């Protein structure tokens, strides 16, 4: 499991991501499109997968930010995992997020394929990677918009 981030998660990026994720500013996906596309091509994976939102979160936000990033970059993706309802990650401490119970489960076949996951930030990638490996993925890489150094 390896992750590459486009930017460092600082105050400015925190504000931009909050506008994108929590205030529905869908158009912000386009400012990341070129960098997402470039890093995706460099990752050279067989499949691209978005991080699914729980149904209640999707209803609140009105779009899936992970899918928006992929679509703005002009990339195709497949649904390999789904997600059950869970508490909001943004309300948890870093330690709570790192120790979260599994809410992702495989719904597609990734047998023998390398999978790239594109998403905004977060510790959920470990749970996503586990579900993708259960779906048969040979490897999982991820691209995040921003990630803190720790």
N, CA, C and O of each residue as an XYZ file, in Angstrom:
600
protein
N       0.855     -1.176      0.000
C       0.000      0.000      0.000
C       0.892      1.227      0.000
O       1.692      1.423      0.915
N       0.754      2.046     -1.019
C       1.515      3.295     -1.064
C       0.572      4.437     -1.404
O      -0.415      4.260     -2.119
N       0.891      5.598     -0.884
C       0.071      6.786     -1.129
C       0.946      7.922     -1.641
O       2.071      8.111     -1.180
N       0.419      8.668     -2.592
C       1.055      9.893     -3.060
C       0.034     11.010     -2.904
O      -1.140     10.839     -3.231
N       0.487     12.152     -2.404
C      -0.401     13.307     -2.233
C       0.014     14.422     -3.174
O       1.199     14.642     -3.427
N      -0.989     15.120     -3.685
C      -0.704     16.254     -4.553
C      -0.148     17.428     -3.763
O       0.757     18.124     -4.222
N      -0.697     17.643     -2.565
C      -0.344     18.814     -1.773
C      -0.216     18.449     -0.302
O      -0.692     17.403      0.139
N       0.432     19.328      0.444
C       0.524     19.189      1.896
C      -0.778     19.704      2.499
O      -1.326     20.709      2.047
N      -1.262     19.020      3.508
C      -2.491     19.427      4.186
C      -2.147     20.526      5.187
O      -1.649     20.252      6.279
N      -2.417     21.771      4.801
C      -2.182     22.921      5.674
C      -3.491     23.700      5.802
O      -4.533     23.243      5.332
N      -3.442     24.872      6.437
C      -4.683     25.642      6.649
C      -5.377     26.012      5.348
O      -6.599     25.907      5.242
N      -4.603     26.445      4.357
C      -5.201     26.839      3.075
C      -5.878     25.642      2.408
O      -7.003     25.744      1.920
N      -5.181     24.511      2.394
C      -5.749     23.315      1.769
C      -6.939     22.798      2.571
O      -7.904     22.297      1.992
N      -6.882     22.911      3.878
C      -8.006     22.502      4.725
C      -9.261     23.283      4.338
O     -10.351     22.716      4.267
N      -9.106     24.577      4.091
C     -10.232     25.427      3.707
C     -10.793     25.025      2.338
O     -12.009     24.954      2.160
N      -9.915     24.766      1.385
C     -10.350     24.374      0.039
C     -11.079     23.032      0.089
O     -12.137     22.871     -0.521
N     -10.517     22.082      0.807
C     -11.138     20.758      0.894
C     -12.482     20.830      1.613
O     -13.424     20.132      1.239
N     -12.574     21.665      2.635
C     -13.857     21.836      3.339
C     -14.919     22.394      2.394
O     -16.067     21.952      2.427
N     -14.548     23.358      1.557
C     -15.500     23.898      0.569
C     -15.960     22.802     -0.379
O     -17.142     22.705     -0.708
N     -15.028     21.991     -0.806
C     -15.312     20.916     -1.750
C     -16.185     19.833     -1.116
O     -17.214     19.463     -1.680
N     -15.789     19.329      0.033
C     -16.476     18.193      0.652
C     -17.766     18.565      1.368
O     -18.777     17.877      1.225
N     -17.736     19.644      2.134
C     -18.849     19.922      3.050
C     -19.779     21.030      2.584
O     -20.902     21.142      3.075
N     -19.326     21.852      1.641
C     -20.183     22.936      1.172
C     -20.593     22.768     -0.293
O     -21.155     23.678     -0.902
N     -20.304     21.600     -0.840
C     -20.817     21.250     -2.161
C     -20.234     22.008     -3.329
O     -20.897     22.141     -4.357
N     -19.018     22.510     -3.211
C     -18.402     23.270     -4.303
C     -17.768     22.300     -5.302
O     -16.548     22.149     -5.357
N     -18.621     21.652     -6.085
C     -18.224     20.607     -7.038
C     -17.164     21.082     -8.015
O     -16.282     20.316     -8.401
N     -17.247     22.333     -8.413
C     -16.344     22.882     -9.427
C     -14.873     22.829     -8.995
O     -13.980     22.865     -9.842
N     -14.618     22.745     -7.699
C     -13.235     22.682     -7.225
C     -12.513     21.428     -7.712
O     -11.284     21.413     -7.766
N     -13.242     20.391     -8.061
C     -12.598     19.178     -8.587
C     -11.766     19.500     -9.819
O     -10.729     18.878    -10.051
N     -12.215     20.466    -10.607
C     -11.507     20.796    -11.847
C     -10.128     21.410    -11.605
O      -9.249     21.294    -12.459
N      -9.921     22.062    -10.453
C      -8.595     22.659    -10.219
C      -7.538     21.587     -9.939
O      -6.342     21.844    -10.076
N      -7.975     20.401     -9.552
C      -7.047     19.305     -9.280
C      -6.890     18.361    -10.470
O      -6.041     17.470    -10.441
N      -7.695     18.543    -11.514
C      -7.805     17.562    -12.598
C      -6.477     17.222    -13.264
O      -6.163     16.043    -13.428
N      -5.696     18.214    -13.648
C      -4.434     17.936    -14.346
C      -3.470     17.140    -13.477
O      -2.836     16.195    -13.947
N      -3.362     17.524    -12.205
C      -2.449     16.817    -11.299
C      -2.931     15.399    -11.009
O      -2.123     14.473    -10.941
N      -4.240     15.221    -10.838
C      -4.791     13.878    -10.618
C      -4.506     13.002    -11.835
O      -4.075     11.858    -11.685
N      -4.740     13.523    -13.031
C      -4.505     12.764    -14.262
C      -3.026     12.382    -14.387
O      -2.704     11.233    -14.690
N      -2.135     13.341    -14.154
C      -0.692     13.099    -14.264
C      -0.244     12.004    -13.293
O       0.468     11.078    -13.680
N      -0.664     12.115    -12.032
C      -0.252     11.122    -11.033
C      -0.885      9.755    -11.293
O      -0.278      8.725    -11.000
N      -2.082      9.740    -11.834
C      -2.751      8.478    -12.156
C      -2.000      7.749    -13.264
O      -1.775      6.542    -13.176
N      -1.617      8.474    -14.294
C      -0.868      7.849    -15.382
C       0.474      7.326    -14.886
O       0.911      6.253    -15.300
N       1.132      8.077    -14.001
C       2.422      7.645    -13.444
C       2.273      6.406    -12.563
O       3.195      5.596    -12.480
N       1.132      6.252    -11.912
C       0.907      5.102    -11.027
C       0.777      3.797    -11.809
O       1.062      2.722    -11.280
N       0.349      3.889    -13.062
C       0.262      2.734    -13.967
C      -0.465      1.534    -13.351
O       0.073      0.428    -13.314
N      -1.677      1.759    -12.875
C      -2.489      0.678    -12.308
C      -3.519      0.194    -13.322
O      -3.857      0.901    -14.272
N      -4.010     -1.019    -13.104
C      -4.992     -1.611    -14.015
C      -6.380     -0.987    -13.881
O      -7.074     -0.788    -14.878
N      -6.780     -0.679    -12.645
C      -8.124     -0.176    -12.370
C      -8.068      1.051    -11.470
O      -7.161      1.195    -10.650
N      -9.049      1.929    -11.634
C      -9.195      3.100    -10.766
C     -10.510      2.935    -10.015
O     -11.530      2.558    -10.591
N     -10.466      3.224     -8.726
C     -11.627      3.039     -7.859
C     -11.838      4.296     -7.010
O     -10.883      4.869     -6.486
N     -13.084      4.710     -6.883
C     -13.438      5.819     -5.989
C     -13.751      5.260     -4.609
O     -14.091      4.085     -4.469
N     -13.635      6.098     -3.601
C     -14.034      5.720     -2.245
C     -15.526      6.010     -2.116
O     -15.937      7.164     -2.230
N     -16.341      4.988     -1.881
C     -17.783      5.229     -1.774
C     -18.145      5.945     -0.476
O     -17.470      5.802      0.543
N     -19.217      6.710     -0.540
C     -19.760      7.368      0.651
C     -20.918      6.538      1.196
O     -21.619      5.876      0.431
N     -21.123      6.567      2.511
C     -22.342      5.942      3.041
C     -23.560      6.681      2.468
O     -23.463      7.875      2.186
N     -24.687      6.011      2.291
C     -25.868      6.650      1.699
C     -26.277      7.971      2.360
O     -26.643      8.915      1.659
N     -26.222      8.056      3.674
C     -26.626      9.308      4.328
C     -25.662     10.442      4.005
O     -26.086     11.586      3.838
N     -24.361     10.136      3.915
C     -23.373     11.164      3.599
C     -23.531     11.638      2.155
O     -23.386     12.825      1.864
N     -23.828     10.700      1.257
C     -24.051     11.067     -0.139
C     -25.268     11.978     -0.255
O     -25.251     12.932     -1.033
N     -26.313     11.699      0.499
C     -27.509     12.549      0.490
C     -27.189     13.940      1.028
O     -27.691     14.934      0.504
N     -26.364     14.022      2.062
C     -25.977     15.321      2.635
C     -25.151     16.141      1.653
O     -25.405     17.329      1.457
N     -24.167     15.503      1.044
C     -23.201     16.217      0.195
C     -23.665     16.375     -1.248
O     -23.204     17.274     -1.952
N     -24.562     15.519     -1.689
C     -25.145     15.552     -3.029
C     -24.210     15.068     -4.137
O     -24.636     14.975     -5.288
N     -22.970     14.761     -3.830
C     -22.073     14.138     -4.797
C     -20.934     13.459     -4.048
O     -20.631     13.791     -2.902
N     -20.315     12.503     -4.724
C     -19.179     11.792     -4.150
C     -17.909     12.517     -4.591
O     -17.616     12.580     -5.785
N     -17.169     13.050     -3.660
C     -15.985     13.845     -3.965
C     -14.905     13.020     -4.659
O     -14.213     13.530     -5.540
N     -14.755     11.779     -4.282
C     -13.772     10.906     -4.908
C     -14.113     10.693     -6.389
O     -13.241     10.778     -7.253
N     -15.380     10.419     -6.667
C     -15.823     10.269     -8.056
C     -15.659     11.572     -8.826
O     -15.277     11.553     -9.996
N     -15.940     12.701     -8.189
C     -15.805     14.000     -8.854
C     -14.363     14.250     -9.283
O     -14.125     14.756    -10.379
N     -13.405     13.904     -8.439
C     -11.987     14.078     -8.780
C     -11.606     13.224     -9.986
O     -10.896     13.684    -10.880
N     -12.077     11.994    -10.005
C     -11.771     11.071    -11.102
C     -12.412     11.554    -12.398
O     -11.764     11.576    -13.445
N     -13.675     11.938    -12.328
C     -14.391     12.390    -13.522
C     -13.829     13.698    -14.058
O     -13.728     13.866    -15.273
N     -13.458     14.634    -13.176
C     -12.878     15.911    -13.620
C     -11.557     15.683    -14.351
O     -11.198     16.448    -15.246
N     -10.841     14.635    -13.971
C      -9.571     14.301    -14.625
C      -9.783     13.525    -15.925
O      -8.821     13.198    -16.620
N     -11.041     13.231    -16.252
C     -11.353     12.520    -17.486
C     -10.974     11.049    -17.457
O     -10.648     10.467    -18.492
N     -11.015     10.452    -16.279
C     -10.619      9.057    -16.108
C     -11.838      8.167    -15.883
O     -12.862      8.617    -15.369
N     -11.716      6.923    -16.267
C     -12.782      5.945    -16.030
C     -12.499      5.219    -14.724
O     -11.342      4.999    -14.366
N     -13.559      4.847    -14.016
C     -13.376      4.102    -12.773
C     -14.419      3.007    -12.664
O     -15.450      3.033    -13.338
N     -14.129      2.042    -11.799
C     -15.038      0.918    -11.584
C     -15.432      0.862    -10.117
O     -14.663      1.254     -9.239
N     -16.631      0.373     -9.863
C     -17.107      0.194     -8.487
C     -16.675     -1.186     -8.014
O     -17.193     -2.204     -8.471
N     -15.731     -1.203     -7.103
C     -15.212     -2.465     -6.580
C     -15.592     -2.699     -5.129
O     -15.578     -3.832     -4.647
N     -15.934     -1.610     -4.433
C     -16.288     -1.712     -3.018
C     -17.520     -0.864     -2.735
O     -17.838      0.070     -3.472
N     -18.195     -1.207     -1.667
C     -19.305     -0.404     -1.172
C     -19.032     -0.129      0.295
O     -18.028     -0.571      0.853
N     -19.940      0.606      0.905
C     -19.697      1.040      2.278
C     -20.992      1.045      3.065
O     -22.027      1.501      2.580
N     -20.926      0.539      4.270
C     -22.083      0.594      5.160
C     -22.058      1.915      5.926
O     -21.050      2.621      5.942
N     -23.169      2.229      6.551
C     -23.256      3.463      7.336
C     -22.213      3.458      8.447
O     -21.886      2.413      9.010
N     -21.702      4.639      8.748
C     -20.715      4.766      9.823
C     -20.755      6.188     10.367
O     -21.329      7.088      9.754
N     -20.141      6.369     11.515
C     -20.029      7.709     12.081
C     -19.140      8.563     11.192
O     -18.284      8.045     10.474
N     -19.346      9.868     11.241
C     -18.537     10.785     10.448
C     -17.078     10.720     10.885
O     -16.762     10.839     12.069
N     -16.202     10.531      9.912
C     -14.770     10.479     10.204
C     -14.248     11.822     10.695
O     -13.334     11.874     11.518
N     -14.827     12.910     10.191
C     -14.359     14.254     10.561
C     -14.600     14.575     12.032
O     -13.995     15.497     12.579
N     -15.477     13.820     12.663
C     -15.775     14.044     14.083
C     -14.892     13.195     14.998
O     -14.993     13.286     16.222
N     -14.031     12.371     14.405
C     -13.181     11.475     15.187
C     -11.757     12.017     15.276
O     -11.309     12.776     14.416
N     -11.063     11.614     16.322
C      -9.646     11.950     16.447
C      -8.859     11.104     15.445
O      -9.375     10.122     14.911
N      -7.623     11.487     15.198
C      -6.779     10.709     14.289
C      -6.680      9.260     14.774
O      -6.777      8.329     13.974
N      -6.488      9.071     16.066
C      -6.364      7.718     16.619
C      -7.654      6.920     16.405
O      -7.604      5.736     16.070
N      -8.798      7.562     16.595
C     -10.080      6.877     16.375
C     -10.241      6.488     14.907
O     -10.731      5.402     14.599
N      -9.822      7.385     13.994
C      -9.903      7.062     12.565
C      -8.989      5.893     12.216
O      -9.362      5.023     11.429
N      -7.793      5.873     12.799
C      -6.831      4.803     12.516
C      -7.325      3.450     13.050
O      -6.988      2.404     12.495
N      -8.116      3.474     14.118
C      -8.610      2.237     14.731
C     -10.065      1.931     14.382
O     -10.705      1.113     15.043
N     -10.582      2.580     13.355
C     -11.990      2.407     12.973
C     -12.275      0.968     12.539
O     -11.403      0.267     12.024
N     -13.501      0.559     12.760
C     -13.909     -0.776     12.315
C     -14.198     -0.755     10.815
O     -14.495      0.296     10.247
N     -14.108     -1.904     10.193
C     -14.283     -2.017      8.749
C     -15.720     -1.699      8.346
O     -16.660     -2.311      8.851
N     -15.889     -0.737      7.433
C     -17.207     -0.398      6.897
C     -17.264     -0.616      5.388
O     -18.318     -0.441      4.777
N     -16.141     -0.996      4.784
C     -16.075     -1.240      3.343
C     -16.142     -2.737      3.076
O     -15.637     -3.544      3.856
N     -16.773     -3.095      1.963
C     -16.838     -4.499      1.587
C     -16.800     -4.613      0.065
O     -17.292     -3.733     -0.641
N     -16.212     -5.705     -0.440
C     -16.070     -5.852     -1.892
C     -17.403     -6.127     -2.578
O     -18.244     -6.863     -2.061
N     -17.580     -5.522     -3.751
C     -18.763     -5.792     -4.579
C     -18.357     -6.104     -6.016
O     -19.196     -6.495     -6.828
N     -17.086     -5.935     -6.330
C     -16.605     -6.182     -7.682
C     -15.421     -7.124     -7.665
O     -14.937     -7.526     -6.607
N     -14.964     -7.469     -8.855
C     -13.858     -8.408     -9.003
C     -12.611     -7.651     -9.434
O     -12.586     -7.028    -10.495
N     -11.585     -7.712     -8.607
C     -10.306     -7.080     -8.926
C      -9.215     -8.139     -9.036
O      -8.035     -7.842     -8.852
N      -9.607     -9.368     -9.334
C      -8.683    -10.506     -9.322
C      -7.421    -10.230    -10.130
O      -7.471    -10.016    -11.341
N      -6.297    -10.240     -9.435
C      -5.001    -10.075    -10.077
C      -4.698     -8.690    -10.606
O      -3.687     -8.504    -11.282
N      -5.533     -7.724    -10.323
C      -5.357     -6.366    -10.855
C      -4.728     -5.441     -9.818
O      -4.936     -5.596     -8.615
N      -3.960     -4.483    -10.311
C      -3.476     -3.411     -9.434
C      -4.538     -2.318     -9.443
O      -5.043     -1.944    -10.501
N      -4.872     -1.811     -8.264
C      -5.970     -0.850     -8.131
C      -5.445      0.463     -7.570
O      -4.673      0.479     -6.611
N      -5.870      1.553     -8.175
C      -5.550      2.894     -7.693
C      -6.810      3.516     -7.113
O      -7.851      3.550     -7.770
N      -6.719      4.008     -5.887
C      -7.830      4.671     -5.211
C      -7.528      6.163     -5.189
O      -6.436      6.570     -4.793
N      -8.491      6.981     -5.613
C      -8.317      8.433     -5.614
C      -9.325      9.022     -4.642
O     -10.524      8.761     -4.740
N      -8.824      9.828     -3.693
C      -9.707     10.407     -2.681
C      -9.112     11.692     -2.134
O      -8.023     12.093     -2.546
N      -9.806     12.340     -1.219
C      -9.383     13.662     -0.749
C      -8.296     13.576      0.309
O      -7.163     13.992      0.063
N      -8.616     13.049      1.469
C      -7.674     12.941      2.587
C      -8.056     11.708      3.382
O      -8.973     10.989      2.984
N      -7.398     11.445      4.469
C      -7.953     10.511      5.432
C      -7.263      9.193      5.653
O      -6.438      8.740      4.861
N      -7.635      8.601      6.761
C      -7.084      7.322      7.196
C      -7.902      6.148      6.682
O      -7.537      4.997      6.920
N      -8.998      6.411      5.984
C      -9.872      5.325      5.532
C      -9.194      4.423      4.505
O      -9.691      3.331      4.231
N      -8.078      4.850      3.935
C      -7.440      4.059      2.883
C      -7.060      2.666      3.368
O      -7.107      1.716      2.587
N      -6.690      2.522      4.619
C      -6.321      1.189      5.122
C      -7.512      0.228      5.043
O      -7.359     -0.937      4.675
N      -8.683      0.728      5.388
C      -9.889     -0.104      5.318
C     -10.292     -0.352      3.869
O     -10.732     -1.448      3.520
N     -10.142      0.671      3.026
C     -10.437      0.524      1.599
C      -9.505     -0.521      0.991
O      -9.954     -1.409      0.266
N      -8.213     -0.418      1.284
C      -7.232     -1.365      0.738
C      -7.552     -2.795      1.163
O      -7.431     -3.726      0.366
N      -7.956     -2.966      2.406
C      -8.302     -4.307      2.898
C      -9.470     -4.884      2.097
O      -9.428     -6.046      1.691
N     -10.511     -4.079      1.867
C     -11.670     -4.546      1.092
C     -11.275     -4.854     -0.351
O     -11.771     -5.818     -0.932
N     -10.388     -4.046     -0.936
C      -9.951     -4.295     -2.313
C      -9.114     -5.573     -2.409
O      -9.209     -6.305     -3.394
N      -8.310     -5.836     -1.407
C      -7.537     -7.084     -1.400
C      -8.490     -8.284     -1.281
O      -8.247     -9.336     -1.871
N      -9.571     -8.115     -0.513
C     -10.584     -9.171     -0.425
C     -11.271     -9.384     -1.772
O     -11.742    -10.483     -2.066
N     -11.326     -8.319     -2.599
C     -11.916     -8.419     -3.938
C     -10.923     -9.008     -4.938
O     -11.244     -9.171     -6.115
N      -9.711     -9.329     -4.466
C      -8.733     -9.987     -5.319
C      -7.625     -9.104     -5.861
O      -6.787     -9.580     -6.628
N      -7.596     -7.828     -5.486
C      -6.559     -6.928     -6.001
C      -5.171     -7.467     -5.673
O      -4.933     -7.969     -4.575
N      -4.258     -7.357     -6.637
C      -2.887     -7.798     -6.395
C      -2.097     -6.731     -5.655
O      -1.149     -7.039     -4.932
N      -2.493     -5.469     -5.837
C      -1.868     -4.358     -5.110
C      -2.826     -3.184     -5.086
O      -3.725     -3.083     -5.921
N      -2.627     -2.300     -4.122
C      -3.454     -1.101     -3.995
C      -2.533      0.090     -3.783
O      -1.661      0.072     -2.914
N      -2.741      1.123     -4.589
C      -2.048      2.398     -4.435
C      -3.122      3.453     -4.253
O      -4.288      3.223     -4.574
N      -2.727      4.620     -3.733
C      -3.714      5.693     -3.596
C      -3.094      7.037     -3.919
O      -1.891      7.254     -3.772
N      -3.958      7.925     -4.363
C      -3.612      9.330     -4.578
C      -4.577     10.137     -3.736
O      -5.791      9.956     -3.822
N      -4.037     11.026     -2.921
C      -4.865     11.940     -2.145
C      -4.591     13.356     -2.612
O      -3.505     13.666     -3.101
N      -5.589     14.206     -2.454
C      -5.383     15.613     -2.766
C      -4.387     16.199     -1.778
O      -3.439     16.876     -2.176
N      -4.597     15.944     -0.496
C      -3.683     16.484      0.518
C      -3.573     15.518      1.680
O      -4.514     14.791      2.001
N      -2.414     15.526      2.297
C      -2.171     14.664      3.443
C      -1.177     15.366      4.347
O      -0.237     16.000      3.869
N      -1.378     15.256      5.636
C      -0.424     15.854      6.570
C       0.844     15.014      6.568
O       0.831     13.856      6.150
N       1.923     15.593      7.032
C       3.200     14.894      7.050
C       3.246     13.747      8.019
O       4.104     12.874      7.894
N       2.338     13.719      8.998
C       2.384     12.648     10.008
C       1.474     11.507      9.667
O       1.400     10.532     10.416
